[in-house]
Amino acid sequence: MQYQELAGRTALVTGAGQGIGESVARALADRGATVAVADRAPEGLERLRSSYEPGTIAAYPLDVTDRAAVDAAFADIEKNVGPLAILVNVAGILRPAPVVELTDQDWADTFAVNTTGVFHTCRAAARLMVERRGGSIVTVGSNAAGIPRTGMAAYAASKAAAAMFTKCLGLELGRSQVRCNVVSPGSTDTPMQRQLWSGPEAPDSVLDGDLASYRTGIPLGRLGDPSDVAEAVAFLVSDRARHITMHDLYVDGGATLR
């Protein structure tokens, strides 16, 4: 069991049904937080809830694009789980395609989840945290927000917008002692990453780079693990990061050469 540095705090993690979101939820729960987990797929939420002692995890099937549903979920969390101290935005989708082949629906869906969904949850959380004069919000973005990627224009643009929105929110909420930060993973071993692979050689091309797609490799020579991202999030929401806000922490093994 991790040091209980988040004991007594209530957190909400969106996109917690699998991958990075699940790993973040576990990292916060292992540090003592009571964690509300949200996702459009309830199966993963139930698996997560059942793996902890009763009362540790509260499951909320939720579509972050639905403003009314988001507001209702926040109200229920406040009433039945606890006063929200931490929000982690992980919910996201990826519809890879060259711009000339990208459909209007794919563009709209990508921004609805990756950007507008972040707006919905952050606004609801901010209203509560400002009243209590404290809290921490982390948006899990992508290193694609900081470097062009072929076939990922919609995803990269939506993540860049969410990152800047989170920083602007941090500027507005700073005097209320609400910290807002971004964690930007690179290639991480998740179902979303695997959907980009077309054959057994695909992981090697991620590690080594691909000149044809103008992509560098990963200097550390390994794919990220969801726990690598979760550890960064756990640090930023803790008191160890009490003087950090509006920061964008890249967790990509050096892939963007920053």
Steps between C-alpha positions, in 0.01 A plus 500: 500500500623848409551769760150634574571856389153543347302359792177685563478644148242424235613473139324458167680331211333497157585238240575258784370185337838395362852612414637820647173594671482171686863529604446854628196393700699219660792730580272746680309228686826337608602833650187516712257699286137407456467487122195551281572339164315594182491349153255428220578127536365375837674160483843642578361711782344200671823303472686788658244551778492132593880483538498735801343504843140627503483878508835555328372521143166644383406422139323749274413403141537839334535664161702819554350654185162515678505816711187416696631153582832646613330751730277225643800275564683778684195567715473132587870473583477801730198350676592133520880470465654814644607859426700490180865593546656346188390474136700308241382522139606189311199427277603526137456352154725470195375496139820488292477617139672738260325836496377455142323181610381617841122513527302778660364248751842375603617858552190589701512184711869547579451854625178410681683250723858626514429872533135576580489209745794653685317833506188337646681323782742783579223757521298282735805428717618862502167626634533267798872550560486879491239500776726279714816690400699194406531213260704350218408437137717301260421453132673208331587631156752371248844588372325523162371836625854636482636346181331438163399141423389367164152347502421644844397860430163480675640321804802731530292814458244386757771418753677832439172682562435304820851570627473876445151505649635329813782754531259793458279347766800474730569870451142589587485275806844562646382753760251239620785254560377265227788357298453393137764300315545282192675165459590421139584135430674376192456151356364293788402134499122541503212382280503841330868459410449146375225608262769686305708187445463320169739208554752337734771746397293801607636528857857507365414786263369698797821444693734556207310777325359524149660739252208468257259641758751756635499330836791467738539190714502478878845576645438289810431201273172384654129564469344678792296298746170642628651501848769745380226751423310419818806571714535844342133574564522378860791735562326802350180455703695453824627760745851427372401708195328774699692778320453362148218622277448560126781252431507246214701194601608284205523128577622371165848353547647801323313439175431869436863592581388761754 
